[in-house]
Structures are given as structure tokens and as C-alpha cells.
Amino acid sequence: MIHLHSRNNLALTPLSHKAPFISKITTNAHLPAALRPAHTLLWDGSCPLPSGFGLTLISGTTGGEQDLSSRLNVLRLAPELGYLKGHDVIKFHPVNSTIHVLYRKEANSNSFLVTERCNSFCIMCSQPPRDIDDRYLVDDMLAALPLIHSDTPEIGITGGEPTLWGDDFIRLIQASKTHLPRTALHILSNGRNFKSLELAVKVAQVKHPDLMIGIPLYADYSQLHDFIVQADNAFDDTLRGILNLKRCQVPVEIRVVLHQKNFRRLPKLAEFITRNLLFVDHVALMGLEIMGFAKSNFNGLWIDPYDYSEELEEATHTLARYGMRVSIYNHPLCVVPESVRQFAVRSISDWKNDFLEECQSCRSMNECGGFFSSNLAKPSAHIRAL
């Protein structure tokens, strides 16, 4: 598991920053002086310690012989952040020397949490909602976007519910298009606010060249879906939202998280989708992440993925038979029925993706989705090397 933030950084000199500092990391100690204040230098000790950078990070025991008496903004980097490299983007908090990693160039997934607020209260939510003022998260993303490497294949926007920001939500999409026109944008939303056609139109008017909005649909009938998301009329709102987005030609992905409360209805949900939502662009059938409310409600939600393999197989075949693009996320290959393993993909972000000891001898490990780090304490009882 990779740590995306740490308070264990040690300030070696006085700090001139009074407010949080968002910057791109460089390893170029010879960067022109005019560019240095906006950058963080990751210094490797191969040359004398330069000055003028907004922040300088020293890792390990490097730099022990340096005279820092006249320097500013030099930190000893926490060991757990030793993976940082050039082109990564960080946020530094001078009050407690905390570093938050906002973007990693070599990551398989980079997403921005833009709010913890939500208008649903899903019983398995891995990011439980909080009713707080977190506008700074929007500002952080807007500040980070110009710093992200232009070759990044995809970035994500997640929450909470990002659409609660209204026009600022549209601003984030526009800024993503402006600064990263060749980078795909994947947005996670519960879809409910798109029941307003006006919001769907605003998204479409941005004309982002590679946008996908992932929307959960947990059952084929309202009572079960509304129970899972703990919100009245959510099923109807979500369907109206999907219809409005597709009316505006905005790509939509349906996401189905599987657990004890809904796995039996999965084949029926697949039929519902093929009858009523055949025009969506992708369907993702997803394993449960044991975090947040899923951990609190574990006994009522957990089911060994092996035990719903028949339902998963039937639903996948139904969707594929109708020509729909379908993927199986967050599942180890060995618990996915062989007939649908071709649909299983590595989808877990690398910073929270792990494997068990018995996986090390598996010939398919490089293609396997593995486990959420939080799920290692309760893996399937049917894990085996292929």
C-alpha cells in the first residue's frame, strides 16, 4: 500500500510559506532561477544544494554535511513518501509539514476528491459523507491541473457527490479540457442531480473530448436501490439523470457494486439494463471495498465473491450478448468464472492494491485485479494460484 500523505516530514530550516503550497516536483537542480519558486526540488545530493526553490525535499540520509544555516524551506522527506519522483504534484502544509500527494505521473490512476458532501448515504460507501465546507478541494484541483503532465492518460473526479458544486463542477470539467486536452476525464457521480436537464446540457456544452460519467445502479427496482443508497426516489432520479446525459450525448458508465443485499438480483439487473439502457457506454460489475460504511456494515454486506460467481457469470453473458461493453472490476481472477475472465480487468488504484502470499506463485498475477489493501483481512476462501 502506498501512502498518499504524511506528517512525518521534518523541517530542517525555517519555512517562509504561510499558506499551503501546491507545486510540481522537479529533479533538475539547475532549473532557471525564475522558475524555482513555483517548484519543489527533490534533491539527490549529486550536486551542491541549490537555493531558490519553493520547497526542497531531502530523502534518506542525503545532505547530512550541508550547511543549512542560511536556507529556507528545506525538509527531510518522510520515508513513506520516498517513492516521489519528478513531475509528481504535491500540496505542502507549512503548519505541520504535512505533504499530500495530489498526482503521481507513474500511477495507474489519479483521481481528485472534490467534496466529501453527498446527497446519498450508501450503506457500503468507502468515503462516508461529511457535511463540511470543503471548497478548498475544488481550489486544489484547479491549482494542480496546470501542473499535471500532458501525457497522463486519465484523471478522475470523485467525492462525495461532485455535482453538488453546481457551476464549479462545470468549471472543473472545463479546466480539465483546457489544461489536459489529450487526457481522459472519468467522473464518479450518483447521477441524481442530472435529473435536471440543464446540468446535463452544461456538461455537454463543455465538449470535453474524452469524458465518461460513472453512475451506480444497484438494483432493477426502486425499493432495493433506494435502500442501498438510503435516499427516497434515488432510483427514479438516477434513471432520469442517465437519460438526460445520453440525450445530450454525454458518455455514461453504469457501476454495480456487488454485496449480500443485491447479488441475487444481478441477472435481473443485467436484463433491465439491456431492455432499458442499452445505449450506455460501459457497465462495470464491481467487488466490494471494505472501507468506511462497508466496514461498519460488514456482517450485513460481505459475501465471498465465489458465492455469487453464477450470478456474475450470467449477468456478464447477458450484457455481452447484447453487444454491451462490460467489465468486471475489483475481483481476483481465481474467483471469476473462467468463461468470463476475459472481462476482468486490473482496476484497483495501485496505491491500495495488494496480493496475498499464495498469489506469488500464480501465473496470472500480472493480469489479476488482486485485492483492495483493506480487504486483505477478509479475502475469499477460494483464492488459489492459476
N, C-alpha and C positions, 0 to 999 in steps of 0.2 A: 504494500500500500504506500502510495506517495502522499506526503503531507503538502497541502497547498497553502499553509500558513504556519508561522512560528513566532513565538515571543522570545525565543532563546538566542536572539541576536544581541551581541554585546557592542555597545558604542565605545569605540577606542579614543574618540576625540569629541569635543563639543559639537552639537548639532545646530545648524543655522535654520533648519526648517521649523516653522511654527505650525504649519498645516500639513495634512497628508500629501505625499509626493508620488505621483504616478509617472513612471518612466520606463523606457526600453533599456534593456541591458546590452552593453557592448563589451567586447573583449579587446577592443582597439585602444590601447593606452596612448596612441598618438593621434587620436581624434582631434580635429581642429579646435582651437580654444573656444571659438564662438558656439560650437555645438555641445561642448561638455556640460554646461549647467543643466541641460534637459535630459542628460543620460545618466545611467548608473553604470559604473565601471566594475566589471568582475575581474579583479586583478590577480594574475597568476604568479607574480614575483619574478618574471623573466626580465624585467627592466626596473629602473628606479621608480618608486611610487609617484605617479603624476598627480598634479593638482588641478582644481577647477571643475571637477565633475560634481553633478548634483548629489551623488552618493557614490561611495566606493566600498565594495564588498571584498573582504579578505577571507578566504576559506582555509580550513585546516590550520596548520602552524605557519603558513606563509607570512612573511613580513615581520617576524619577531625582532629583526635587527633594525627596523626602520625608525627614524626619528619622526614622531608624530606631533611634536610639541607645537608646531605652527599650523597644523592641519585642521580641517573641518569635515564633518560628515563621513567619517570612516568607521565601518562596522566590521566586526568579526561575524561572519555568516554562520548561522546555526547549522550543525551537521545534517539535520534532516532536510535542509534546503540545498544541500551540496550538489544536487542534480541540475541546478540552474545553469543556463547557457546563454550565449549571445542571441539576441532577438526576442528573448522572453520578456514579458511585461509584468512589472510588479507595482504594488502600492505599499509605500513605506509610511508607518505611523510614528512620528518622532516622539510622542509622549511615552511610549513603552517599547520603542524599537521593534514593533511588530512588522513583519513583512507578509503581505498577502500576494499570492501568485495569481495574476489575472489571466495570463495567456502563456502557453508553452509552445514554441514552434514545433517541437518534435512530438507533441502529444497526438494521440489518435482522436481526441475530442476536446474542444474548447467551448465552454458554454458560460454565459453571463447570467447569474441570478440577478434579476432586476427588481424584484419585490418579494417579500415574504407574505404579503397580504393575499387573500383569496376569497372568492365568493362561494366556494365549495369547502367541504370538510371531510375529504375522503378517508375512509376507515383504514386504509393502508398507506396513506401519504408518507413518503420518505422525507418530506420537508414540511413538517406541520406548520400551518399558517399562524402568523402573528400580526395583530392589528397595530402596527407601528408606523412611524414616519420614516421610511427608508428611501426617500428621494435620492439620497446620495448614491444609491446603487445605479440609478439611471445616469447620473453625472459621471460615475466611474466608467461605465461602458462607453459613453460619449468621448471621454478623455482617452480611453485605451484604443478605440477603433483606429485612429490615425497612426498608431504605433505598431499595429499588427502587420506581420509580413504579408506581402501581396500574394504570395504563393500558397497561402493557407487554403486548404480545400473546402473547409466548412467551419462555421461558428454557430453557436446556438444561443437562443434566448429562452430563459426558463423562469420559474417562480416557485411559489405563489402563482398568481394569475397576471401575466404581463399586460393584458388588455385593460386592466383597471387604471392604467396610466393615461388612457384616452389618447389625446393628441400627442403626448410624449411617446406613446407606443409607436405611433406612426413615424415620429421623429427618429426613433431608433432604427426602424427599417430603412428610412431614407438615408441616414448616416452610414448604415452598413453598405448600402448600394454605392454611396459616394466614395467611401474610403476603400472598399474592398469589392469592386465590381465583378471580379472573377471568382469570388468566394461564395459558396452556397450558404444560405441562411435557413436554419431549422428552428422553428418556434414551437414551444410546448404551451398549449392553451387548453382550458377545458371547453372552449368553443362557445360558451353560453352567451357572451356579450356580442357575438356575431349574429345573434338573432336580430340585431339592429343592422339592416341592410346598409345604412350609412357608414358604419365602421368597416364592413366588408368592401364597400366601394372605395373608401380611403386607402385601404391596403392595396387594392388592385391598381389604384391611380399612381402609386409609387413606381410600379412596373419594375420591381426587382427581378433581375434576370434568372435567378435560381433560388426560389423561395418555396419552403414547404411548411405547412402548419400542422403539427401533430395534435390530434384531438382524441381523448379517450371515449370509448363507448363500451360499457362494461356488461351490457345485457341487451336482450332483444325486446324487453318490455320495461315500461317506465318504473314500476314499483321496485324492481330489483336494482336498476341503475340508480334511481334516486336514493335508495337506501345506502348503496355503496358510497355515493358522493355526499350523502347527508344533506341533501338540498331538494326541496319540493320543486317540481316542474323542470328539473335539470335535464331529464331525458328529452322533453319537448324542446327546450331551449337549445340543447346541443344539436339536435337534428335540424332545427331551423338555421342554426349557425353554419352547419356543414352545407346545407342547401344554398344559403346566401353566398358563401365563399365560392362554391362551384359555379353559381350563377354569374359570379364576377370573374370566373376562370382563374381563381387562386388555387394552387395545388394543395390537397388535403391528404393527410395520412390518418387512418384510424388506428388507435393504440388500445390494445386489450390486455390488461394485467390480470393474470390468472391466479386464483386462490380458492379457498374452500367454499366461499359464498357463491361463486359464479361458474366454476369449471364445468358443471353438468350441463349448463345452457350453452356452452361454446359452440357445439354443432348447430344449434338453433340460431345463434347469433350470426354464424357464418352464412346461413341461409337467408337471414334477414338482410345482411349486407348485400348479398348477390341479388336479391329481389329489389331492394330499395336504394342502395348506394353503390351500384356497380360502377359509377363514374368517378369514385375516389381514386387517388393515385397510388396508394400503398396501404396495406394492412399489416400491422406488426402485432404478433402474438407474443406476450412478454411474461417472463418469470418474475416472481415477487422479490423485491429488495427488502430485507428485514432491517429496516431503519424507521425511525420516527413512530408513527401510529401503527405501522405493521409490526413493530417490535412490541408495542404496548398491547396490541390485539392479537398477539401471536397465536394463542390457542384457538381462536375462532377463525383464523385465516390460513394458517400453514397447512399445506398438503404436499406430500412428496411428489415432485413433477412426474415421477414414474407412474404414479397412480392416476394421472389424468392423460396418460400417453394415448389412449384410444380416442378420447375427445379431441386432443390436439391433432392427431393424425387425420381424423375425419374432417375437422374444420379446415385444415390446411388443404386437403384434397378438394374440398368443395370450392374454396376460393380460387385455387389454381385452375380447376376445371372450367371456371367461368372466365378465365383469362386475366384474373386479377393478379397484381404484383403483391406477393405475400412473403413475409419474413418471420422467422422465429428468433426472438431476442432473449438474451439472459438465461440460456439453457446450456448445460454441459452436453456435448454431443452424445455421450453414452446413455442418457435418459431420453433422447429424442428418437422416436421410431425410425428405423432405417429407411423406410420408404419416403420420409420427408426430411431427412438430414440435409438434403441439397438446399433446403430453405433456411437452414440455421446459419446465422452469421455471428461474428465476433462484434458485439455491440456495447459491451461494458467499457466505460471510460478507463483508460489504463491506470489512473491514479487510485482506483478502487477495484481493480480486477486481480483475482488471486486464483491459485490452484492448490489442490491437496497433494500430499506426499505421493499417494498412489497414482497421481496423474503423470508423474515424471517419466514413467516408462511407456506412456501412451503414444502410439504412432501418429495420432490425430491431434496432439496437443496444440500444434501451431494453428490449426483450423478451429479449435474448440472455443466456445464462448466463456468457459470457465465459470467462476463464481464471483459474486459481489464479496468484497472483503468482510462485510457484515454478515454474510450467510455462512461463513466457514464453521461457525459453531453448530449449525444445523444443516448439513448437506443432505442430499438424497442418500437413502440407504442402498442405492443401486449403482453407485459410482464404480466404474471399472475401466481398466485400460483397454483400448480398442486395438 
